[in-house]
Each structure stands twice: as structure tokens, then as C-alpha cells.
């Protein structure tokens, strides 16, 4: 099975989005820390992930990571702080508040204040107090909840919220979508009337498989769709819809197609066949149902369109606009040195929605670190939202490539001056230190095994899932054991700079070989097997290691991906030189990127599908990053892997549409 690295993609075809009516976040209050390792490969130690609990929050009466919202228990961080007279104030993490309640965040240049809009005025918004504690930003919702008529109590680890009973009084579609092949970008609007404000959520589902309808002319072939399939979206409200509405939007079973016989006369005479009639477009509102006191509105949204949901008061109403440009502009100072922005960036006639974080690494206590999915080694994948929370990262973005089948890394990962996984194919990488200095380039790691008689044998791969003929090296950072990735490998066990065993690898995936804590394994594959005779048991060996360019070796942290997009403000994209496939180069896809600007800030960005079309090509991605002010820029893994994380939430997409990833770049805030 070819790896996604060899194909130049991250095997997005294996990912299937699941429908989730609520944007759940997986919250885990454990931390990880990496042991500082020595630079010398021979002293390489396993980077262990400690499972110690998160540090206690000061000045907090109670806290937890579960929320019971109208009887449904959901993940979500919260805390209560004591005030005078024995009373407490209630604080929700802002991601939970936004995703589970449907609150819209308005622009703010003050990280301690967050204006919001929720069935209220945009010109005179309610402003909530915000405070950064640990890896979350908490909003004081006490007055908001009281004004909204919420009942709040605690039950151990759970914050119990009960909102007033709400009726959905009407659902009206103001405009029907036309045939996508005629007018693919025609907007539409749905109005949902309520008797009072209520929590709501929006979630993106999977593509809707449309059954093929046979032609009324049995001699004509079935008309094949000319546009991508519609996608399901769900709008979920805490309220009960009037039974009339449910009946109005209950789909009727399709009528059975008529059984027609071939027209024999037409087969004899040269009569031009009738053109098949294209099927009518799917109704926008597919179904309205009430499940556990929630009204769920299921939509069938054509490709190139997405819902933009807003609220108004007097009357209380949810407005669902189906449009090609649903992204709302945002510019929020989320924490000192950390700014959340999103907007459309124009490139020619195309408009690309870009969501990004601007990070000032020179701010006190703001650092970046590589992070990876498994706490026990390098094999494994997980949603970025889960990995970031396990590391207690404040923010982050997905990183380099990996094989989605065996979940192994395919590129450089270096943390605290220790190589976790070596680079491949001279691909683009970013390096940095804890002082806020960065370096971009195409990276090669050159390792050599030096024998007692000073013979040098090249080591081509370090802790890598990229499998080729030659010598590869696996250290304790790989995990407790190594299992052969190809048939008939020869495995050399090296302990304290001495070869202690020669083992036959046997069949791929069968026998696990322990990796010594005081050494490493050498794996000889294909034509390198013959080198075993030069490396007898008992012989002494050492390793030399250097990078090209040498500048990379000066930085303790590295993430490799590629291709390199920009250097010194100039586009230097050369995907062919970095061994990416033609299909990957030409593909229009969702992209992730990381770059530095002229002011010294770092940007991590997610670029999604252009208005009414597909995502950017690599060339367009480079132009977009250049237009956004990038001095140096690197393309990261993209497609379903693209995930931009902040404080317990994904900013750029529904979590249900984000694939599991192997590694990422985390942003951490140290306490003052």
C-alpha cells in the first residue's frame, strides 16, 4: 500500500464525515510534558508523556468538565468563583458557550472583554468579562444566564443548566433553491420563529447520496449528475416545534417509477431521442423532527453553499441564510499576543475564506511546541482537538504528513532538541526556538553509522513510516517496540554503542522487537541487508548527525511538511523538487499553512473552499499567504486534516468533518 507521502496526499479518501447535531468537544484535563533530551543521538531517550492532572485553578470555588444542558450531558469546561455574601459567579469556556448555546462573538481588541450577540442588538451588545485560566478562556455568564431565565446548579463535576421551555412557532423558507446546474450560487433564507430565545447549534454532515432516477424514455441512458452532491447540515434548537411544522416538512415517500416498455417503432425509425428531463432540485428543508425536546431541522445544501446562522429579537427569530460566502468577519484579541481573525481574501475572481491566528511569540510566556497523538510513541492518530487538550495547548494547528493506514509519521518532528522523526525527500520544514526566532527551508537529515574501522554507512530514515531500501534507525521515541514494516528485514540491536543482537525481521507486521532504552534499533531493508556482515555482534558503532541546511540544527523544534511556499517574501514553490505527485500539485483542496510576517508575528491559517467552488491549488495557496503579508511560509497537511484549534474549539470547521491527524503545532501560555 503506497503511503500518503508517496502519493502526495494524506489519504483523505479514507475519511468519512459523520453527522452530529451538536458540535461536541472532547475535553480531557490531563497534561503532557516532554523530557529534555540530549542532542547526541546515542543518548536519545524516549519522550514520555506524563498523565499528571492539570494544575489547580486559583480562586475557584468549583470546576468541572461536563455540562448538563436541559438533561443532556455534554463535554465542556466550567468554573465558579466566590464573590461577596457567599455567592458565586459562573464561567463557561468560550468555545462551549459559542458552540452549544449559539452565541455570536463580536470583534474585540481587549482580551478581557468579549462582546456577544444572542437574540439581541448588534449595535449595543452585551459585553462579558473574559479571563484566561489554564488553556481555556472563561466568560462570566452570571448576568447573561439570569437575564435569560436560566437555572444553574452544580452536581460534582457537572454544571447543570436548565433553560426555559421554548416553542418553535413557525419555519418559513423565503426562497427555494434553483437547479444547481442552472444557478449554482443562488442564496436562500429560512426563518425560524420562537416564542423566546433558546440555545441552538449548527453542524455539517456528510454528502447526501442521491438515488439515480431512470429516464422516462427506457431507450435513453440514466442522466448522471453534473454537480457534486448536496451536503447535509442540521440546525438543532432547544425547543419543541408545532406539530403542524413537523407535518409540513415530513418527506413523502417517492412514487414508484412507471414500468415502461421500449418503443419498437422508435427503434426502427431514425427519430431523434428525447432529452432526459433533469431531476428537480432537492428541497432545502429535508425534515423537521422533535427528538428529546429538541427540534432538529435537516437541510440539503448544494455544493458551494453553506448556512450562515444569526439571531434577532422582537420577534425572537433564527435566520438561516444559505449562501456561497457564509464566513463572518472576525478580529478578536483572545489573549495577550494571540489574535483570532477570519475574513475572505480575494485572489483574482475567487474569494477564499481564511481563518487564522496571529501569534506574537515575544510576549511573555507564549511558546510553541510540536505535539503528537499517541502518549506512548509515534504510532497513532487522534482529532487535533483531543491532542491539543491532552497537551493543555491554548491553540494549535495540524502539522506534517502521515500514513493514514498505519498511522506513522512521514516527516520531521523535533522537540526540545531531540529528533522524534526524521525528515524525508528534502521537503519543506519550519524550525524555531523559545525566543520567538524561526527558520524556513527544505530540510535533510544526514546520519551515518560509523564502525570501529571508521567505515561510514548512511542511515536514510529516522523513526519514519516512509519505507524504502536502505538502513533505518528506530529510537525509544518510536515506542517500546518496533514491528517490521517490510518482509525479511535484518534488525540490529544497539546498546551503549555496541551491537548486541542480529535478528531476522520475518514477515511484515508479525514480530515486535523491543527497543532498548539505552540504545536503538538499526533496520536493514532490501539491498542494505548485505551490510549485516560488516556489523557483527559485539562491534562498536557510533552515529554522526547533521542537517542540510546547517541552520536547522541550531533550533530545538522542527515540524516538516511541504512544499515550502515563500522565502524572503518571494514565492519559491517547487512541489516537484519535494517529490509531491502531479495529482497533489494540481489538486484544489482545503489547506493549512504557517508563516512569519515582517513584524515578527507568526500566523497559523486554514484556507477553505472558495466561494462557490473548491479550495486553493498549491500555487494559489502560496499567493494567498503572500497577499496576507507572509515573509516565509510553509504548506502543512491539508484536506480533512486541516484543523485550527483555540481554547477547546475548532475555529474553521465542524469537528465532525475533521479527520484524525498524527501531529500538530501547539501554542502554550505559561503562567505569569
C-alpha positions as MATLAB code, in Angstrom:
seq = 'XXXXXXXXXXXXXXXXXXXXXXXXXXXXXXXXXXXXXXXXXXXXXXXXXXXXXXXXXXXXXXXXXXXXXXXXXXXXXXXXXXXXXXXXXXXXXXXXXXXXXXXXXXXXXXXXXXXXXXXXXXXXXXXXXXXXXXXXXXXXXXXXXXXXXXXXXXXXXXXXXXXXXXXXXXXXXXXXXXXXXXXXXXXXXXXXXXXXXXXXXXXXXXXXXXXXXXXXXXXXXXXXXXXXXXXXXXXXXXXXXXXXXXXXXXXXXXXXXXXXXXXXXXXXXXXXXXXXXXXXXXXXXXXXXXXXXXXXXXXXXXXXXXXXXXXXXXXXXXXXXXXXXXXXXXXXXXXXXXXXXXXXXXXXXXXXXXXXXXXXXXXXXXXXXXXXXXXXXXXXXXXXXXXXXXXXXXXXXXXXXXXXXXXXXXXXXXXXXXXXXXXXXXXXXXXXXXXXXXXXXXXXXXXXXXXXXXXXXXXXXXXXXXXXXXXXXXXXXXXXXXXXXXXXXXXXXXXXXXXXXXXXXXXXXXXXXXXXXXXXXXXXXXXXXXXXXXXXXXXXXXXXXXXXXXXXXXXXXXXXXXXXXXXXXXXXXXXXXXXXXXXXXXXXXXXXXXXXXXXXXXXXXXXXXXXXXXXXXXXXXXXXXXXXXXXXXXXXXXXXXXXXXXXXXXXXXXXXXXXXXXXXXXXXXXXX';
ca = [
       0.000    0.000    0.000;
       1.611    3.306   -1.009;
       1.933    5.862    1.723;
       0.153    9.176    1.612;
       3.572   10.805    1.423;
       4.397    8.965   -1.787;
       1.055    9.914   -3.241;
       1.469   13.499   -2.123;
      -1.795   13.486   -0.197;
      -2.895   12.467    3.268;
      -5.302    9.761    2.108;
      -8.393   11.893    2.544;
     -10.433    9.323    0.677;
     -10.445    7.134    3.786;
     -12.163    9.808    5.876;
     -15.900    9.793    6.323;
     -17.673   12.706    7.976;
     -20.348   11.811   10.491;
     -23.489   13.761   11.227;
     -23.574   15.261   14.696;
     -26.407   17.554   15.732;
     -24.222   19.147   18.364;
     -20.621   20.260   17.963;
     -19.114   18.135   20.681;
     -15.680   18.824   22.068;
     -13.679   16.093   23.686;
     -12.315   17.589   26.862;
      -9.515   15.930   28.791;
      -7.937   17.601   31.801;
      -4.610   15.795   31.659;
      -1.266   17.252   30.699;
       1.748   16.096   28.806;
       5.336   17.105   29.130;
       8.407   16.108   27.221;
      11.636   15.249   28.929;
      14.528   17.352   27.776;
      16.771   15.081   25.750;
      20.379   15.467   24.755;
      21.321   16.423   21.239;
      23.526   13.354   20.719;
      21.604   10.512   19.024;
      23.389    7.891   21.102;
      21.909    9.413   24.261;
      18.420    9.560   22.774;
      15.783    8.892   25.388;
      12.108    8.201   24.940;
       9.966   11.273   25.282;
       7.472   10.174   27.906;
       4.010   11.607   28.269;
       3.086   12.071   31.908;
      -0.574   11.817   32.810;
      -0.463   14.187   35.784;
      -3.628   16.233   36.340;
      -3.911   19.823   35.250;
      -2.618   22.361   37.770;
      -5.301   23.577   40.186;
      -7.038   26.836   39.355;
      -6.606   29.519   41.989;
      -9.537   31.492   43.327;
     -12.064   28.902   42.119;
     -14.881   27.540   44.306;
     -15.727   24.627   41.999;
     -14.994   23.488   38.447;
     -15.592   20.605   36.080;
     -15.572   19.373   32.510;
     -19.189   18.305   31.983;
     -22.304   20.333   31.304;
     -25.867   19.084   31.595;
     -27.878   21.241   29.202;
     -31.620   20.594   29.578;
     -30.961   16.999   30.593;
     -28.263   16.179   28.014;
     -24.764   15.724   29.443;
     -22.075   17.166   27.183;
     -18.338   17.795   27.492;
     -17.495   21.361   28.464;
     -15.247   23.150   30.937;
     -16.710   25.491   33.528;
     -15.897   27.014   36.901;
     -17.492   29.052   39.654;
     -15.706   31.806   41.573;
     -16.677   33.062   45.034;
     -17.889   36.623   45.486;
     -19.212   38.506   48.493;
     -22.028   37.203   50.714;
     -21.247   33.588   49.903;
     -22.437   33.923   46.315;
     -20.622   32.639   43.240;
     -20.261   33.696   39.629;
     -20.482   31.103   36.846;
     -17.966   30.976   33.998;
     -18.067   28.877   30.811;
     -15.163   28.306   28.442;
     -15.844   30.455   25.409;
     -15.749   27.555   22.937;
     -18.551   25.771   24.769;
     -20.558   28.973   25.077;
     -20.267   29.633   21.359;
     -20.876   26.102   20.116;
     -23.544   24.782   22.486;
     -25.544   27.953   23.076;
     -25.178   29.580   19.645;
     -23.720   32.849   20.905;
     -22.049   35.011   18.251;
     -18.757   36.636   19.258;
     -18.232   40.185   18.060;
     -14.915   41.896   17.367;
     -12.849   42.984   20.346;
      -9.386   44.477   20.865;
      -9.470   43.790   24.616;
      -8.737   40.195   25.635;
     -10.507   40.753   28.979;
     -13.812   41.785   27.333;
     -15.903   39.794   24.864;
     -18.923   41.460   23.204;
     -21.591   38.939   22.222;
     -24.820   38.816   20.246;
     -27.620   36.334   21.044;
     -31.189   37.316   20.180;
     -30.049   40.858   20.944;
     -28.771   44.104   19.464;
     -25.539   44.126   17.476;
     -25.092   47.881   17.903;
     -25.468   47.693   21.713;
     -24.041   44.277   22.528;
     -23.742   42.666   25.917;
     -20.078   42.602   26.968;
     -18.893   39.664   29.077;
     -15.790   39.580   31.247;
     -13.177   37.139   29.905;
     -10.339   35.554   31.866;
      -7.646   33.151   30.701;
      -7.124   30.270   33.138;
      -5.047   27.260   32.160;
      -5.612   26.539   28.487;
      -9.146   27.971   28.295;
     -10.679   31.418   28.238;
     -13.677   31.632   30.556;
     -16.579   34.053   30.158;
     -18.602   35.246   33.136;
     -22.151   34.266   32.138;
     -23.812   35.002   35.513;
     -25.827   38.078   34.476;
     -26.465   36.667   30.997;
     -27.931   33.474   32.484;
     -30.066   35.373   34.989;
     -31.466   37.682   32.321;
     -32.202   34.685   30.078;
     -34.088   32.897   32.839;
     -31.641   30.008   33.179;
     -31.468   27.851   36.280;
     -27.891   26.857   37.162;
     -26.609   24.467   39.825;
     -23.616   22.189   40.254;
     -23.547   18.440   40.708;
     -19.968   17.382   41.359;
     -18.061   17.652   38.089;
     -21.186   18.722   36.186;
     -22.684   22.164   35.702;
     -26.439   21.697   35.354;
     -28.162   24.294   33.132;
     -31.916   24.375   32.548;
     -33.253   26.927   30.069;
     -36.934   27.953   29.846;
     -39.189   25.792   27.703;
     -39.386   27.175   24.191;
     -41.845   26.758   21.332;
     -40.833   26.815   17.673;
     -43.872   28.610   16.269;
     -43.047   28.791   12.562;
     -40.486   27.769    9.957;
     -40.630   29.619    6.662;
     -38.395   29.324    3.634;
     -38.406   32.649    1.850;
     -36.831   31.413   -1.375;
     -36.471   27.971   -2.936;
     -33.096   26.922   -4.298;
     -32.985   26.519   -8.048;
     -31.345   23.749  -10.010;
     -27.641   23.887   -9.110;
     -26.641   23.305  -12.741;
     -28.548   26.451  -13.782;
     -27.765   28.827  -10.929;
     -25.364   27.163   -8.513;
     -24.896   30.139   -6.183;
     -28.459   31.294   -5.642;
     -28.897   32.137   -1.935;
     -31.937   31.215    0.120;
     -33.211   32.088    3.594;
     -35.031   30.154    6.292;
     -36.745   31.957    9.168;
     -37.381   30.086   12.426;
     -39.752   31.906   14.790;
     -39.517   31.263   18.529;
     -41.539   32.399   21.498;
     -38.312   33.142   23.409;
     -34.509   32.878   22.981;
     -33.102   29.364   23.239;
     -29.788   27.550   22.701;
     -29.086   26.332   19.177;
     -26.310   24.507   17.337;
     -25.330   24.038   13.706;
     -23.404   21.034   12.392;
     -22.146   19.932    8.993;
     -22.842   16.363    7.955;
     -21.794   14.083    5.153;
     -22.522   14.260    1.446;
     -26.028   13.135    0.515;
     -26.072   10.220   -1.908;
     -28.781   10.974   -4.429;
     -30.537    7.977   -5.981;
     -30.434    7.860   -9.763;
     -33.831    8.333  -11.337;
     -34.398    6.329  -14.519;
     -35.374    8.262  -17.604;
     -38.988    8.253  -18.709;
     -37.601    7.065  -22.022;
     -36.336    3.491  -21.443;
     -34.107    3.793  -24.520;
     -32.195    6.706  -23.018;
     -29.364    6.227  -20.515;
     -29.890    7.412  -16.953;
     -28.937   11.055  -16.554;
     -25.777   11.347  -14.479;
     -25.342   14.288  -12.098;
     -23.135   17.098  -13.359;
     -22.564   18.750   -9.987;
     -21.158   17.434   -6.694;
     -23.715   16.015   -4.262;
     -25.510   18.138   -1.721;
     -24.294   18.099    1.868;
     -26.419   17.599    4.941;
     -26.499   20.291    7.601;
     -28.502   20.182   10.823;
     -29.816   23.074   12.903;
     -30.742   21.934   16.405;
     -32.785   24.089   18.780;
     -33.740   23.552   22.415;
     -37.446   23.861   21.804;
     -40.475   21.964   20.566;
     -41.876   22.625   17.111;
     -45.568   22.898   16.485;
     -46.908   19.571   15.095;
     -48.102   21.443   12.004;
     -44.489   22.291   11.178;
     -43.395   18.693   11.571;
     -46.152   17.553    9.258;
     -45.373   20.321    6.771;
     -41.758   19.210    6.441;
     -42.204   15.448    6.677;
     -40.855   13.988    3.420;
     -43.284   11.946    1.365;
     -42.160    8.518    0.115;
     -41.069    8.685   -3.531;
     -43.528    7.395   -6.079;
     -42.585    4.189   -7.834;
     -41.317    4.850  -11.379;
     -43.704    3.724  -14.119;
     -42.878    0.466  -15.825;
     -42.316    1.412  -19.482;
     -41.679   -0.839  -22.446;
     -39.231    0.001  -25.237;
     -40.712    1.886  -28.148;
     -40.229   -0.602  -31.013;
     -41.271    1.884  -33.689;
     -38.636    4.336  -32.495;
     -36.037    1.618  -32.775;
     -36.933    1.142  -36.448;
     -37.212    4.787  -37.480;
     -34.377    7.365  -37.287;
     -36.197    9.532  -34.736;
     -34.098   11.797  -32.572;
     -34.266   10.639  -28.946;
     -35.908   12.910  -26.422;
     -33.592   14.581  -23.989;
     -33.960   13.315  -20.438;
     -35.518   15.784  -18.026;
     -33.134   16.667  -15.209;
     -34.484   15.863  -11.760;
     -35.918   18.640   -9.646;
     -33.567   20.021   -7.010;
     -33.828   18.555   -3.528;
     -35.961   20.533   -1.097;
     -33.728   22.681    1.082;
     -35.573   21.627    4.236;
     -35.469   17.856    4.203;
     -37.119   17.156    7.517;
     -38.218   18.715   10.803;
     -38.434   16.455   13.826;
     -38.585   16.691   17.606;
     -36.182   14.421   19.487;
     -35.836   14.646   23.285;
     -37.357   18.133   23.471;
     -35.123   19.395   20.678;
     -36.232   20.482   17.227;
     -33.848   19.266   14.539;
     -34.040   20.878   11.094;
     -32.235   18.794    8.475;
     -31.102   20.648    5.358;
     -29.855   19.517    1.957;
     -27.411   22.227    0.893;
     -25.967   22.307   -2.657;
     -22.215   22.243   -3.166;
     -20.707   25.711   -2.933;
     -23.271   26.935   -0.424;
     -23.302   26.807    3.390;
     -25.588   28.105    6.125;
     -24.861   31.326    7.957;
     -26.951   31.442   11.135;
     -27.807   34.587   13.067;
     -30.400   35.671   15.623;
     -32.627   38.702   16.134;
     -35.020   39.823   18.843;
     -38.556   41.214   18.633;
     -39.601   38.826   17.278;
     -37.179   36.160   18.526;
     -36.010   34.543   15.358;
     -33.255   32.345   13.971;
     -32.187   33.437   10.483;
     -30.523   30.762    8.343;
     -29.007   32.207    5.190;
     -27.811   29.650    2.629;
     -25.079   31.449    0.728;
     -21.761   30.966   -1.077;
     -19.893   33.228    1.376;
     -21.097   32.329    4.867;
     -17.890   33.185    6.756;
     -18.384   36.104    9.120;
     -15.530   38.554    9.561;
     -13.853   38.358   12.966;
     -10.983   40.168   14.674;
     -10.796   39.157   18.337;
      -7.863   39.672   20.684;
      -8.287   36.376   22.500;
      -5.292   36.652   24.837;
      -2.242   38.916   25.088;
      -0.197   38.121   21.994;
      -2.911   35.897   20.467;
      -5.409   37.246   17.938;
      -8.205   35.300   16.196;
      -9.032   36.585   12.726;
     -11.163   35.396    9.833;
     -12.094   37.006    6.568;
     -12.332   36.499    2.813;
      -9.131   37.027    0.858;
      -9.554   37.838   -2.824;
      -7.347   36.229   -5.444;
      -8.318   37.158   -8.980;
     -12.031   36.473   -9.289;
     -12.031   33.978   -6.404;
     -12.836   34.685   -2.755;
     -11.225   32.346   -0.232;
     -12.429   32.082    3.382;
      -9.373   32.207    5.638;
      -9.374   31.634    9.399;
      -6.101   32.347   11.156;
      -4.402   33.068   14.443;
      -1.759   35.749   14.781;
       0.748   34.882   17.485;
       3.369   37.176   18.972;
       5.925   34.698   20.346;
       7.837   37.517   22.025;
       5.044   38.035   24.516;
       5.985   36.746   27.939;
       5.070   33.101   28.441;
       3.925   32.398   24.883;
       5.697   29.386   23.338;
       5.240   26.857   20.538;
       5.900   23.110   20.689;
       5.334   20.144   18.384;
       2.710   17.708   19.675;
       1.634   14.260   18.520;
      -1.322   11.967   19.026;
      -0.032    8.989   20.996;
       1.226    9.293   24.584;
       3.190    6.046   24.179;
       5.183    6.573   20.997;
       4.884    7.791   17.442;
       2.267    5.376   16.063;
      -1.248    6.769   16.294;
      -3.702    9.448   15.223;
      -6.349   11.475   17.034;
      -8.524   14.526   16.391;
      -6.375   17.630   16.822;
      -8.894   18.954   19.328;
      -8.183   15.928   21.532;
      -4.394   16.098   21.169;
      -4.331   19.827   21.940;
      -6.393   19.334   25.077;
      -4.208   16.450   26.261;
      -1.148   18.704   25.966;
      -3.041   21.637   27.519;
      -2.289   23.742   24.455;
      -4.139   27.033   24.228;
      -4.143   26.909   20.425;
      -2.746   24.820   17.598;
      -2.859   23.613   14.017;
      -2.341   20.251   12.352;
       1.225   19.604   11.247;
       3.007   17.231    8.886;
       2.071   14.249    6.744;
       1.484   10.690    7.881;
       0.273    7.362    6.576;
      -3.424    7.138    7.402;
      -3.360    3.322    7.199;
      -0.608    2.505    9.697;
      -0.749    5.939   11.422;
       3.004    6.520   11.188;
       4.797    9.849   10.636;
       6.100   10.888    7.222;
       8.246   13.882    8.009;
      10.320   15.788   10.513;
       9.292   16.143   14.153;
      11.844   17.567   16.588;
      11.093   18.791   20.091;
      13.405   20.118   22.784;
      16.458   19.349   20.604;
      15.513   15.692   20.186;
      14.543   14.148   16.867;
      11.257   12.284   17.173;
      11.033   11.558   13.439;
      13.440   12.458   10.661;
      12.662   14.468    7.518;
      12.107   12.835    4.118;
      12.566   13.805    0.472;
      14.182   17.183    1.205;
      10.767   18.646    1.922;
       9.901   21.998    3.439;
      10.068   22.474    7.202;
       9.789   25.151    9.875;
      12.212   25.403   12.806;
      12.029   27.661   15.843;
      13.343   28.313   19.324;
      11.734   29.504   22.543;
      12.892   33.087   21.918;
      10.492   33.556   19.001;
      13.022   33.060   16.178;
      12.017   30.987   13.133;
      13.722   29.380   10.163;
      12.134   28.005    6.968;
      13.747   25.818    4.319;
      13.922   22.414    2.670;
      15.365   20.012    5.202;
      17.551   16.912    5.009;
      18.941   14.997    7.981;
      22.216   13.255    7.221;
      23.048   10.439    9.630;
      25.907    7.983    9.271;
      26.722    4.807   11.179;
      30.444    4.778   11.918;
      32.026    1.360   12.522;
      35.091    0.536   14.585;
      37.292    0.617   11.475;
      35.895    4.063   10.613;
      33.647    2.825    7.817;
      30.582    5.058    7.306;
      27.201    3.617    6.349;
      24.361    6.052    5.525;
      21.239    5.935    7.704;
      18.460    7.112    5.421;
      15.495    7.297    7.788;
      14.969    8.014   11.489;
      11.772    6.883   13.237;
       9.930    7.162    9.930;
       6.955    5.459    8.348;
       8.493    6.199    4.945;
       9.755    2.787    3.873;
      12.487    2.440    1.272;
      15.525    0.274    0.670;
      18.426    1.135    2.974;
      19.208    1.485    6.669;
      16.647    2.982    9.050;
      17.020    3.757   12.740;
      14.399    3.471   15.482;
      14.930    5.011   18.921;
      12.852    4.734   22.122;
      10.898    7.783   20.934;
       9.284    5.433   18.365;
       7.742    3.429   21.203;
       8.529    0.404   23.326;
       8.862   -1.920   20.319;
       9.411   -1.914   16.570;
       7.432   -4.206   14.276;
       8.892   -4.789   10.774;
       7.391   -2.605    8.061;
       8.703   -4.816    5.213;
       9.455   -8.526    4.765;
      12.844  -10.038    5.557;
      14.450   -7.126    7.332;
      17.617   -7.631    9.374;
      17.346   -5.886   12.744;
      20.439   -4.926   14.720;
      20.060   -4.137   18.411;
      22.477   -1.439   19.584;
      23.011   -0.822   23.312;
      25.566    1.581   24.747;
      27.184    1.991   21.319;
      27.588   -1.761   20.826;
      25.725   -4.191   18.575;
      24.297   -6.809   20.931;
      21.978   -8.791   18.611;
      21.214   -9.523   14.955;
      17.610  -10.591   14.459;
      15.654  -11.706   11.382;
      12.621   -9.453   10.962;
      10.492  -12.114    9.297;
       7.133  -11.187    7.826;
       5.868   -7.614    7.888;
       3.826   -6.777   10.976;
       4.343  -10.065   12.794;
       7.113   -9.905   15.416;
       7.620   -6.914   17.720;
      11.237   -6.245   18.703;
      11.878   -4.318   21.954;
      13.752   -1.033   21.500;
      16.441   -0.706   24.208;
      16.198    2.390   26.397;
      19.991    2.723   26.282;
      20.250    2.461   22.524;
      18.294    1.939   19.305;
      17.498   -0.487   16.503;
      19.001   -0.487   13.022;
      16.732   -1.917   10.335;
      18.390   -3.161    7.155;
      15.967   -3.371    4.228;
      16.267   -4.777    0.697;
      19.749   -4.197   -0.738;
      21.044   -2.982    2.651;
      20.662   -6.465    4.158;
      24.147   -7.306    2.908;
      25.597   -4.711    5.309;
      24.849   -7.053    8.203;
      28.100   -8.925    7.546;
      30.027   -5.713    8.230;
      28.275   -5.237   11.573;
      28.905   -8.368   13.680;
      27.625   -8.789   17.225;
      29.982   -7.112   19.682;
      31.269   -4.485   17.294;
      31.345   -0.852   18.414;
      29.442    1.783   16.452;
      28.710    5.489   16.713;
      26.491    7.933   14.853;
      27.225   11.278   13.250;
      24.304   13.575   12.553;
      23.926   16.889   10.725;
      21.293   18.836    8.842;
      21.240   20.492    5.438;
      20.988   23.449    5.629;
      23.090   23.504    8.810;
      20.963   26.354   10.208;
      18.245   23.840   11.089;
      20.495   22.203   13.703;
      20.507   25.424   15.744;
      16.779   25.177   16.505;
      15.288   22.851   19.147;
      11.865   22.492   17.495;
      11.059   21.427   13.920;
       7.969   20.314   12.029;
       8.305   19.148    8.432;
       5.522   19.127    5.854;
       5.799   20.889    2.493;
       6.025   22.181   -0.007;
       7.855   25.325    1.014;
       5.773   28.264   -0.255;
       7.584   31.538    0.449;
      11.096   32.609    1.435;
      12.066   36.230    1.998;
       8.695   37.409    0.590;
       9.264   35.549   -2.696;
       7.221   32.524   -3.795;
       9.631   29.567   -4.020;
       7.059   26.810   -4.533;
       8.614   23.748   -6.208;
       6.442   20.774   -5.324;
       8.145   18.601   -7.949;
      11.523   19.078   -6.269;
       9.935   17.965   -2.984;
       8.649   14.785   -4.687;
       4.942   15.545   -4.497;
       2.728   13.816   -7.044;
       1.207   15.567  -10.056;
      -2.267   14.902   -8.676;
      -1.388   16.545   -5.376;
       0.145   19.555   -7.131;
      -2.933   20.135   -9.289;
      -5.495   19.393   -6.596;
      -7.847   22.097   -5.362;
      -8.190   21.390   -1.667;
      -8.569   22.855    1.800;
      -5.111   23.956    3.008;
      -3.249   24.595    6.258;
      -0.277   26.928    6.433;
       2.166   28.530    8.820;
       4.176   31.694    8.217;
       6.028   34.604    9.748;
       5.381   38.276    8.972;
       7.523   41.376    8.693;
       6.503   42.426   12.215;
       7.835   39.180   13.705;
       4.450   37.596   14.366;
       3.570   34.020   13.467;
       0.394   33.120   11.587;
      -1.270   29.703   11.505;
      -4.030   29.640    8.907;
      -6.744   27.428    7.452;
      -7.948   28.194    3.908;
     -11.219   26.516    2.927;
     -13.203   26.189   -0.305;
     -13.522   29.360   -2.338;
     -16.973   30.888   -2.564;
     -18.972   28.565   -4.795;
     -16.075   26.201   -5.584;
     -13.161   24.130   -4.378;
     -10.149   25.056   -2.258;
      -6.895   26.598   -3.495;
      -4.205   24.853   -5.505;
      -0.718   24.931   -4.036;
       0.125   27.879   -6.298;
      -2.965   29.756   -5.116;
      -2.130   28.906   -1.517;
       1.315   30.475   -1.930;
      -0.241   33.601   -3.444;
      -2.793   33.854   -0.642;
      -0.112   33.599    2.044;
       1.987   36.180    0.244;
      -1.006   38.511   -0.016;
      -1.632   38.127    3.734;
       1.836   39.508    4.440;
       3.875   36.341    4.907;
       7.656   36.720    4.659;
       8.320   32.961    4.961;
       5.592   30.326    4.628;
       5.159   26.547    4.670;
       2.270   24.404    3.468;
       1.090   21.902    6.093;
      -1.017   18.772    5.649;
      -4.462   19.744    4.366;
      -7.850   18.479    3.232;
      -9.761   16.756    6.007;
      -6.640   17.070    8.204;
      -6.882   20.874    8.295;
      -7.838   21.875   11.848;
      -7.325   25.219   13.565;
      -7.785   24.951   17.332;
      -8.349   27.585   20.005;
      -9.395   27.113   23.624;
     -11.371   23.889   23.294;
     -12.913   24.605   19.888;
     -12.163   24.258   16.196;
     -12.426   27.672   14.572;
     -12.511   26.678   10.914;
     -14.896   23.702   10.664;
     -17.306   21.401   12.438;
     -15.373   18.812   14.484;
     -17.422   16.078   12.798;
     -15.731   16.886    9.461;
     -12.145   16.953   10.770;
     -10.068   13.807   10.305;
      -7.746   12.319   12.885;
      -4.180   13.569   12.492;
      -0.781   12.395   13.644;
       0.872   15.615   14.818;
       0.480   19.330   15.131;
       1.974   22.562   16.420;
       0.730   23.691   19.818;
       0.750   27.196   21.298;
       1.236   27.332   25.056;
       0.852   30.086   27.623;
       2.982   29.806   30.744;
       1.550   31.297   33.942;
       2.977   34.666   34.856;
];
